[in-house]
Amino acid sequence: MPINLKSRLSFRGGVHPPQCKVLTQDKEILPGPSIKEAVILLSQHTGAICQPLVNKGDTVQAGQKIGDSEAFVSAPVHAPFAGKVKEISLQSHPVIGRCLAVVIEAAQDTTPRPPFFKLSPDFDENTYSPEQICDAVRRAGIVGMGGAGFPTRVKIEPNPQLPKHTLLINSCECEPYITCDYRIMLEWTDQIIAGAILAGRAAGSSNVYFAIEDNKPLAIETISTALEKHGRSNNTKVVPVKTKYPQGGERQLIRAVLNKQVPTGGIPPVIGVVVLNVATAAAIADAVINNNPLIHRVVTVTGEAVSNPGNFYVPIGTPIEDLLNFCGGLTRQAARVIIGGPMMGIAIADMKTPVTKTTGAITVLSQEQISRAELQTPCIHCGRCLKICPERLNPTKIAHAVKNYFWDVAQNYYISACIECGCCSYICPAHIELTGYIKTGKVFLARQKKKMPA
C-alpha cells in the first residue's frame, strides 16, 4: 500500500529553521581519519560515571572494556583500537567541562571500516531471549546516540509493572545541518531494521514504528521497501510525520505519532512507550548479532565554514581537531565550532575535545551566522516564545527568574520541564538567548541539590 508522504502528524508549537542539509545529505558515509590517540571519556551517558579498569602503561585490545560502573543506570566504555594507555587524566568534556578519561596511543593504523550487514532471510529474533538482548546491549555500552545518552539497556529492560507495548524508532533528525541518521537509514537499512526488531523483542513491544519526517521521501521509501522485502511490514511500520523542529524530541514524537502525552517529569515507559534513535538501533544489531561493542559512530562534519563537509565513520575518542583537519580544515570566516547542531548543540573552545557516543555532528558556523547574538535588545513582551514552545512553558518568565537568581520562581514556572530545544531563542525578535539562561538555571539548581559537581 503506498504511503502518503504529506503527513499531518505533528505537535503544538515548534519552528521551521532553514534545513541546511544540502551540504552533506547526498554524501555517503566514509571512513574517518586514522588517529594517533583516542581520548575515551568515562562519562558518555546519563547516569553513574565509569571507573577506569586499566592503568597507565597497560596494553589494550580493540573492543576491550576499559571503564565501567556497578550502577544500574550506567554504560561501560571500550578501547576503539589496540594500543597502550598513555595516561588517565582529566580531559575536556562537552557537557560537564572536565572529566576523567583514558587516553590510548594507537599501536597501528586506525582507519575505521564501516560495517557491512545483511539481514538474513531466515533471521529469527526469537533465537535471542529478552535477557540475552539486554545483556548484550549492556556489555556493548550502548546508549542513546541521538540525545542525552541514556543507557539503552535500562530503556528496553522488560518491566511487568510498566509494559512497553510500543517502540518508536526516532528517524526524524529535525536539527538543521545534521545528516548522519539519514545516511544510516539509506546505507545501513538492514542493520537498523534488525536492531529495531531485537529491541522490540527485548522490550516486549508488539508495535514498532519508524517515524520519519516527510521531507525525507527516499528514507521513507528505503525503509518501507526493506520491511516489505523481509516480510516485516505487518507489525513494523513506517509513519511519516510533519517536518517541523523539534519533531525529533521524544515527547513531541509521541504526541505526533500516538497522540499521547508523557506526564511532566515522567518518561515514555510510564505510558508504555520506548523511543530509540536509528543509530542506536544499528548499534543494538551489531552488539547482539555480531557481539561488537559500541566503539565507532557516524559523525556529520558540516557548515559553510568547513572546507569539505561529509559524513564519517570514526572511532569514539577521536579529537575534534583531527576530524576537522581531515575535512580540509576551516575557512577564514569560521567563528564557532559546535558539537551537535545550531539549535541544541554545545559550542566548544578546546578542539581536542573528543567524539563521544552521543556526538552526531560537528557544525561550524561563520561570523555572519552568529552576529545576531550581538544585536540583543530588551524583551518587548511579544509572547512569541510562549506560542512556539513545544512544552507550553513561559520561557521569558523562566529566563528572567534565572537572570535575577529567583530560583523558586524559576521552579514554579517548571524550568525542569524545558527540553532545551532552542525554539524560544530562535524566534525571539530581541535576540535574547532564553535557552542559555534556562540551561544555566538548571545547572545552578542541580548544584544546589548536589546533583552536579560545582
N, C-alpha and C positions, 0 to 999 in steps of 0.2 A: 504494500500500500504506500503511495507516495506521501512524503512528509511535507506539510505546509511550512515553508521556510519563513514566512512572515508571521512571527509569533506575537501574541498579545500578553503572554505570561510575564508579569513584571511585579513591581512593588511600589509603594508610595515613596515619593521623593527621588533623590538621585540627580545626577547631572550628565551632560554629554560632552566631555572634553574631547579635543582632537585625538584621533586614534594613533596617528604617527607610527603605525606598524609596517608601513611600506618599506622601511629601511631593512627589515630582516624577515618578513613573513614568507618570502619565497626562497630563502637561503637554507639549504639543507644543514642538518646537524653534522658538524665536522669535528675531528679530534682537536683538542686544545693544545697548548704548548707543552713541551717537555720541561719540567721544572727541576731545579736542583734540590729544593727542600720544600716540605709541606708543613704548615702550622695547623695542627689539629686542636681546635678549642675544645675544652672539656665541658663546655656548656653550649650545646647547639639545639636546645629543646626547652620547652616548658617543663619545669619540674626540677628535681634534685640534680645538682651538678655532679658530674662523674669525678671519681678519684683516679689518679694515674695508676696503671698496673705494670708500668715499666720504669726503668731508671736510666739516668744519663749514661750513655755508652752501650746500652743494650742493642743487640741486633734484632730487627723485627722483620716479619714476612708480610707480603701483601695480604690484606684481609685479616690480619691478626688483631684481636681485641686489645686495645691499649688503655682504655678507660671505661669505668662502669660504676654503678651505684646499686645498692641493695634496695633502694626505694622503689615502690611500685610505679610511681609517675617519674620515669626517667628512661634513658636510652643509651646504650653503650656507644663508644666511638672506636673506629678501627684504623689501622695503617693503610693508606691508599696504595702503597707500593713497598717493596723491600728496601731496607736501608738501615741506618744507625740513628739512635736517639741522640741528637745533638745537645738538647737541653730540655728541661721542663721549667717553664718560666711564664711570667705574666706577659700577655700579648694583647694587641688591640682587638676589642670586641665591638661589633657594630651597634649593639643594643645597650650593654651594661658598661661600656667603656674599656675595662680591662678584665681579663680572665686568664686563669691558668691554662696552659696549652702544652702539648707535646710537639716539639719541633724535630722532624725527621729528615735527615740527609739521604738523598736517593743514592742507591747503590748502582743504578743502571739507568738507561733511557726510560723515561716515564710517559712517553706519548701514549695517551689512552686510546683504546679502540672501542668505538660504540658497539653495544651488544647486538647480536643477531638472534632474533627469537621468532620462532614459527609455532603457532598453536597447532598441536597435533589433532587430526580429525577424531581420534579416539580419546581425547583429553576428558578425564572424568574427575571433577573436583571432589567427588565423594571418596576418592582414593586417600584424601587427606582429611583427618578429623579436625574439628574446630580447634582443639587443643594443639595439634601439630602445627596448624597455620599460625596461631597466636604465638607459639614458642619460637617458630622460625622468624616471625616478624620482630619479636623482642631481641633474639640473638643478632639479627642483622642491623639493629639500631635504627629502624625505620621510624621517621617522624613525619608529620605533615609538611610537605615540601612546598606548599604554596602560601603558608601563613605563619602562624606563631610557633610552629614546630611541636605541636602536641604529640606525645608518643602514640604511635598508631596501635600498638598492642592494647593500650588502655581503651582506645576508641572501639575496637572490634571485639573486645572481650565479651563473651556471652554473659548476660545477666538476666536470670529468670524473673527478677523483680522489675526490670526495665527492658522488656523485649524490644529488639530493634527490627521492626518489620520492613523498614525501607532504607536502602543505601543509595545515596546521591553521589555520583561521580562529578565533581565540580570541574567542568570543562570550559568555563566562561572566559577566563583570562581577560577581565574587563579593564585592567590597568593599562593606560597608554604605553606604547613602545614595546612592551614585553611580548615575545612570541615563542618562548621555549615550549610551553604546553601545547600550543598549536602545532608546532613541528613534531612533537612527540605523538600527537594524535594521528598525524599523517604518516609518520615513518615507523612508529613502534605500535601500530594498531593492535596486532595480536597480543602483544605483551600487556597493554593496559586492559584489554578485554579479559585476559586470563587473570590479571590481578583483581579486577572488579568481581569476577566470578568467585575467586577464592576468598576475598574479603566478605562477600555476601554469604558464603558458606560458613565462615567463622562467626559472623555476627548473627546468623540465623535470619537474614533478610530475605523475604520472599519476593520483594520488588526491588529491582535495580534500575536506576535511571542515569543516563548520560545527559546532563544539562549543558547544552551548547548554545552560545549566543547566535542569533540569526544572521549576524554579519560574517559567519564562518561556514558558508554553504559547502565548501569542499570537505571540511572536517565532519560535518553532519552526514554527507554522502558516504565518506570513507568508513566511518564507524557503523553506520546503518548497513552498508553493503557487507562488511565483515561479520556483523551479527547474523545476518541472513545466511551467509556462506557457512558459518559454523553452527547453524541451527539453534541460535540463542536468542532469537528475536521475540519469543513468546513472553519470557519473564525478564528480559534485559532490553530496555527500550531507549531510544534517543528522543529527547524532549527539547526542541528549540525554545529558547527564551528570548525576550526582547533585549536588544542591545542597549545597555544603559549602565553607567557606573554608579554604585558598586554592586552590580549584579552577581559578582563572584563572592560577595560576603555570604557566609553560610546562613546567617539569619535571613538575609534578603532572598537567597536562592530557595530556601524552604518555603518562604511566603509565596514566591512566584510559581514554583512547581506544584507544591502540595496544598497551598492556601492554609498553612498552619503557622501559628505564632509560637516561637520559643520564648518562654517566660523571661522577663528581665532578671538577669543574674543567673539564669539557667543555661543548660547546654542541650544540644539537639537530642541526645538519648532520652531525656526526660519525656519527650513526645514520640519516642520510638524511631528516631531517625539518626543515621550516621552519614557524615559528609566527608569524602576523601577527594583529594586533588588527583588529577590524572597522572602526574609524575609519581605520586605515592603509590597509585595502583600498579604502575610499571615496576616499581621497586619491590612491591609485595610478590609479584610473579617471579622476579629474579631471585628473591630470598627463598620462597617456598619450593619452587621447581628446581632451581639451579644451586641453591644453598649459598648464594652470594650475599655478603654484607653490603650495606649502603656506603660505598667509598667513592663514587663518582656521581655527577649530576650534570644536566644540561643547563647552561647559563647563556642568556641573551646579552650580548655586549652591543649597546646601541646608543643612539643620539647623533644629532647633526655634527657634533664636535668630535666624533670618532672617525678615524680615517677609513677603516674597513669593518663596519659593523657586521655581526653574524651571530649564529647560534653554535655553541661549542660544548663538547662533552669533556669535562675537566675533572681531575682529582679533587675531592674535598680537601681543603687546606691550601689550595693554590692562591698565592698572593695576588691581590687585585692588580698590582703593578705589572706582574708578569702577563696577566691576561690582556691588559690594555696595550702593552708593548707588542704582544702577539698580533694585535689588530692594527698595527702600524702606528700606534701612539695617538696623541690628541692633536687637534688643530689649534691654532692660536686663540680662537675665541672660546675655548673650553674654560668654564668658570666653576662648575660644581660637579662632583662625582657622587652618585647616589647608588647605594645598594638597594635594588628594587626599582620601582617606577617613580614618576614625578609626583603622584598623588599620596602614596603611603610609604615611599622609600625613605631611607635614612642617609643624609649627607655624611661623608667621611672625610677626614683630613689626612689620615695615615694610609698611604697607598699600599702598605704592607699588610693591611687588614686582609685576612684570608676568606676564601669562599667557604661557606658552611652548608649544611644540609638544606637550609631554607633560602639560599641565595639563588633566586630565579633570574636575576638580571643585574647588570651594571649599566646604569644610564648616566650619560654625560650631558649636562645642559650648558648652553652658551650664556655669555653675559647678557645678551639681549633677552633671553628667556627668563632670567631671574631678576631683571631690573625692576619689575613691577613691585617687588618687595620693598624697594627704596622709596616708593611713592605712597607709603601708608599715610592715611588721614584719619581723623576721628570717626567713630561709629556714627552713622546717620539714622540708626534705628529703623532701617527699611524692612526688616523682617525676612529678607531673602533666605538667610541661613535656617530659619525655622521651617520655611516652606520646603526646602530640599533635603533636610536632614532625614536619612532613611530610618533613624530610630526615634523620630519625633521628639527630639530634645530641643533645648534652647541654648545653642552654642554661645551666644553673646553673653547671657547671664552667667554661664559657667566660666567663660574666659575672664570676664570682669571680676568674678569672685576670686579666681586664682591670682589675677594681677594684684588684687588688694589683700591677698592672704586670708580671705574669708572661707576657710576650709569647710565650715559647717554649711554655708550657703551652697558651695560647690557640690557637696554631697546631697543636699536637699534637692538640687536640680539634676541628680543622677549622673554625676560625672563618670562613675564606673560603668555606666551603660553605653558610653560613647565607644564606637568601633574604630575611631581614628581614621576614617576613610578620607578625610580632607575635603569633602564636598563644601563645607562651610567656608573654608579658606579660599577655595577656588571661586566661589560665587560672590564673595564679599566685594562690593564696589569700593570700599575703603582700603582694600588690600591688607586687612588685618589677619595675622596668622593665628586664627582662632584655634585650629587644631594643635598648633605648637603650644599655646597656653594650656590647653586641656591635657596634652601629654605631660607637660611639666607638672601640672597639678597632680596627676596620677602618681608621678614619681615621688613628690613630696609626701603624699598621703601614704604611699607604700613604705616610705622610710619611717614615717611616724608610727606605723604599725609593725615596723621591723621586718617587713616582708622583702626589703631590698637593701643591699649594703649602702651605707652613706658615702 
